[in-house]
Amino acid sequence: MFVIAAAVAVAPLISEALRKWRIPSVLFELLLGILIGPEVLHWASTDRFVTGLDALGLSFLFFMAGCEIDFARLTGAPLKRGSVGWLVSLALGLGVGLVLMITGFAISSLLVGLALTTTAIGALLPMLRDRGMLDTPFGKILVAAGTAGEFGPVVAVTVLLGAASPATEAMLLILFVVLAIGVAFIAARPQPPRVMETLPRHLGTSTQLPVRIVIPLITGLVLVASSLSLEVLLGAFAAGLIVRIAFTHEQAEAMQPRLESIGFGFLIPVFFVVSGMQFHVRALVSSTSALERVAIFLALFLAVRGLPALIVYARVLTWRQRSALAVLQSTALPLLVVITQIGLETHHMLPVNATALVGAGMLSVLVFPLVGFAPAGRDAEAVPVSGEDLEGFDPATVLF
């Protein structure tokens, strides 16, 4: 644990030393995890304690992603376009997966197809915030597209890759959504004056009451999702959305630094370091086939997840802005880890493909933000996202 904690601390120092290239800290967390892991220096290994922290870190990553999303500001055309773009990616991904299965490149079109449709919005949000782009028009469009690219695959994984039949999983998913909506409805009710006075007062003391309320909410919804045989990430994501709804703007602003300290200061980087430790780097570097598949999957991320952005946002963004969005929303990683683990456990994914997919995801976290944010940063404020600019949008013209 000491070695893992040291890697967590060193990663942002390396990122700061190389700040000229604005390489995200998450990449160095992965690389340091590989370095200290069993396949290189073997300074650290996973046990039940580390595995538990790893699972909690992944849950907190999706919780923070849900907490960052303000649906009140994303409703309408941005979210509609993001959803349509993901549906186009899903169709492309399943088609590509089918071709790969027919040619013997893969043994499951569904698993590979879903892996190609993911967007690591949880990893992109800190980069957006650090660049001051989170509240820009371009940032809102990217968050909407990334939300669809994270939430859509989670739901698809839950329904299509669950232990039960898709019909049963769909019913369980509906039950979970109804439960989450009920919790959100209760949480969104006006808070009594005593609660309005108590929460801020305890936030400044050693009790940290609002933060303590959030923790059982996360673990509770993750537990409910797991008990219903649903993907636990769905529970963590829903918890973030509920927290966003439940607390007032002032409460959320006061609590945000505390939650970020727990998440981005500890649990989330632990997840990325442990993910690096579990990466089969020897299988990658010792096989020419695996390295070729990394390049192929990296190109497929751009084709399946990136190309729809060039079409869906044709009436809203300039060509350079669409190109930036296409590259950024092709960034993938956390869900790739989940999908590849499911594939290996169910024997529906070749080990070489699992390794190559995660390797391609790691490269996407390094390369795509560097490429995408460069043109986006210059034009972020110039994106037309008013109702007039988005008027006349017809999803049918995109899909058909």
N, C-alpha and C positions, 0 to 999 in steps of 0.2 A: 504493500500500500504506500510505503514511503517513496518507492521508485515511481509509482504512478503519480503520486502527488507532486513529485519533483518535475515529471514530464509536463503535468498540467501547468506548473509555474513557468517552466522554461519556454513553452510554446509561444506565448505572447511576447516574450523577450526577443525571440528570434524574429517574429513578425515585425516587431518594432525596429529591430536592427536593419531589416530589409524593407522598411516602410516606403522607400522610393518606388518599389514595385507593387505595394499595397496587396501583398499576399495574405489571404485570411488566416487567422490563427488556427482554425480548424484543420487546415492541411498539415501544419506542423504537429498538431496533436496526433493525427493519424500516423505520420511518419515516425514520430518519437515512439508511438505505441509499437510500430513494427520493429524499431531498433531495440527496444527493451524487452520485446516479447520472446516467446520460446524459440522462434525460428532464426533469431539473429544473436543477440547477446545473452538471452535467457536470464535477464536480471529480474523479471517479474513474470508471474503466471496467474491464471484465474483460479479462484476457489469459490466456495458458496458465498462468502462475504463480498468479494469483488463482483461476482455475477449479479448479486442483488443490487449493488450500487449501479452496475451497468444498466440493469432493467429500469431502475428508478431514474437514471439519467436520460434514457430514451423516452420515458413517460414525461419527464419534465420538459424535454425538447418539444414534444408535441403540445404539452400544456401551454408553454410560452408562445408557440405558434398560434394556438387558439386564442390566447389572451391578447395578442398583438392585433388580431383582426377585428376591425370595427365594421360590422355588417351594415350599420346605419349609413356609413360613408361609402360602402362598396356596392350597395344595392343598385339595381337598375342595369344600365348597359355594361359597365365594367365587369360585373359579376356574370352577366348573361354571356358576354363575349368570352370570358374566361372559361365558363362551363361548356360553351359550344366548342371552343378550341380544344378542351380536354376530350370531348366526345369524338372529335375528328382524330385526335391522337390515339384514342382507344381503338377506333376502327383501323387506323394505320398499323398500330402495334399488333393487333390480333392478326392482321393480314401478313405482316412481316414474320410474326411468330409461326404462322402456318407454313410459310415458305421455308423457314429454317427447319421446321419439323420434317417436312417432306424431303428436304435435301439431306437429312440426317445430322444437321448442325445442332439441333436441339431435340429433346424428347417430349417437350410439352409446349405447345404454342401459347397456351394461356399464361403460364408463368413468365415466360420471356416477354410476351406481349405486354403484360401488366408492368413488368419492370421497366420497359421502355417509355411508359407514360407518366412516370413520376417526376415531380419537381420538388427540390429540397428547399421549400420556402422557409423552413425552420433555420436553415443555414444562411439563407439570403437575407432574412430580416435583420440580423445584427449588422450585416454589411450595408444594407440600406440606411439603417439608423446611424451608423458611424460616418457615413458620407453625407448625412443631412438630407437624404432623398426620400425618406419614408413618407413625408406629407406632401411631396411634389405630385403633380398629375401623373407623371411617368411612374413614380413609386406606387401610387394607388392602383394603376393598371397592372403593374407587375405583381403586387400583393393579391389582387383579384385572380389573376391567371395562376399564380402559385398556389393560392388556396384551393382552386379547383384541381390543380395537379397534385395536391397532397391529400385533400379530403376524398376526391374521387377514387384514387387507387386504394385508400384505406377501406372504403365501403366495398369496393370490388373484391379486395382480398378477403374481407369479412364474409361476403356472400358466396363468392365462387370458390374460395380455397378453405372454407371452414370444414370442420370435421363432419357435420351433418350435411344433408342434401341442400342444394341452393334454395329450395322452397322453405325448408325449415329455418335456414340461416336468415332468409328474408323476413320471416315472421319474427324471429328473435331480434333482428335489427329494428323492425318496426316497434317492437315492445321496448327496446332500449331507447329509441328516439322519443317515444311517448313519455317514458320515465324522465328522460333528460329535459324535455319540454316542460314537464310538470315541475321539475326542480327549478328550471329557469323562470317559470311563471311565478313561483313562490318567491324566488330570490329578487325578482324585478319589482315586487310590490313596494310601495313607499315605506321607507324605514321609519319606525317610531322615533320620536325625538330623543329618547334615552339612548337608542342604538346609535343615532347620528352623533351623539355627544361621547358615547363610550368608546367606539372604535378608534377615532383619531387620538383620544387621550391615551389609550393603551398601546397605540402604535409607537409612541415615543418612550415607552417604558420597557423594562426587561421582559414583560409578558408577551409583547408583539402579538396581541390577540388576533388581529385580522389575518396575519400570516398563518397563525395556528389554525384558523378556521379553514384556510385554503388547503392546507396539507391533507386533512381528512377528506375534503371534497375530491381532491385528485385521486387519492388511494381508494376512496369509496367507489367512484365511478369506474376506475380501472378494475376493481374487484367485481363490480356488477357486470361489466363487459366480459371479464374472464369467466364468471359464473354462467353467463349465457352462451359461452363458447364463441364469443365474438373477439375480434382483434382488440387487445388491450389498448392499443394506440388510439382507438376510437373513443374510449373512455377518457383518456388524458386530454385529447383534443376538445371533447365536449366540456370538460371541466374548465378549460381555458375560456371557452365561449361564455359559459355561465358566469364566471368571475367577471368577465368584461361587462356582462349585463347587470350583475347584482350590485356592484359597487358604483357609487357616484363618481363623477369625473375627478373630484378633489381627492376622494378616497383612493381611487385607482392610481393617481399621480403620486400620492404619498407612499403607496404600497409597492409601486413598480420597482424602485431601487432595491427593496428588500428581496423581492422575488427574483430579480436579476442576479443579486448576489448569490442566492442559493443555486439558481439554475446555471447562469453563465460563469459564475465564479467557482463552482464546484461540480455539481452533478453532471451537467451536459459535457464539459470537457473530459470528465472521467469516462463517459460513454464513448467518446471519439477515441480516446487513448486505448481503451479496452478493445474497441473495434479494430484498431491497428494491431494490437497484440494477437487478435484472433485471425488476422489476415494471413493466408497461406502464400507468403512471398516466395518461398522456395519453389513451390509448384508453378508460380508465375514465371520466375526468371530462368528456370531450368527447362522450360518448354517453349519452343518457337511457336507452336500452335496456340498456346495460351496468350502470348504477347500479340499475335495476330488477332485473336478474338477481342483483346482489349481495344485495339484500334477499330475493329469492326463495330463493337458495341458503342464506342464513343461517337462514331459517325452515325449510328442508328439513333442515338439520343437526339442528335441534331435533326435527323430526318423525321422521326416520329413525333418528337415533342416540339421541335423548333419550327419546322415548315408550316404548320397550321397558323402560327402567329403572323406569317407573311400575308396570309389570305384573310384571316378573321379581322385583322386591324387595318385593312387596306384603306378604309375611309376615315380612319382616325389618326394614324401615325404616318410620319414620313418613312421613306425606305430605310434610312439609317436608324431611325427609332425602332422600326419593326425588326430590323436585323439584330439590334441590341437586345430587344425583348426575346427574340427567338433563341439567341445564345443563352441568355440568363435563365429562361424557363426550362432549358435543357439540362440545367445543373441537377444532379441526382446523387443521393447517397443513403440517408437513413432508411428509407423504405426498401432500398436494394438489399440491405443487410437482412431485413425481415423476410423479404420474398425469397432470397437465396437460402436462408435458413429453413424456411418451409419446404422449398424444393429439395434440399438435401435430406431433410427428415422424412419426406414422403417418397423419396427416390424418383421424383419427377423432374429433376434437373441434374445435368452432368456436372460433376465436381469442377471440371475445367471451365464450364460456363459460369458457375457460381463465383469462382475466383476471378474470372475475367470481368464479370459484371461489376463486382465490388471494386476491382482495379480501375475500370473505366469510370466508375462513380467518383473515386478519389481524384482521378485526373480531371474530371469535370469540375470538381470543387476548386481545383487549382487554376485551370485554364479558362473556363467559361466566364467567371466573374471578372477576371483581368481583361478579357476581350470585350465583354458586354458592357461593363460599366464605363469604359473609356468614351465611347460615343454617347452613351446615355447621359453621362454627367453633364455634357455640354448642352444637351437639349431637354433636360428633365423638366424645366419650367415651361417649355414651349409646346407641351402636348395639349391639343384641344380635347377636353373631355366634358364640355358643357352639354346640356340636353340638346341644343341645336346641332352640335357637331355629331351627336350620336343618333339623331333622329333618322328614321327610315331604315334602321338596321333590321334585316330579315335573315334569321338563321338558315332558312331554306336555301338562300342564295349561296351560302357557304358550304352547306352539306351536300347540296345537289347541283 
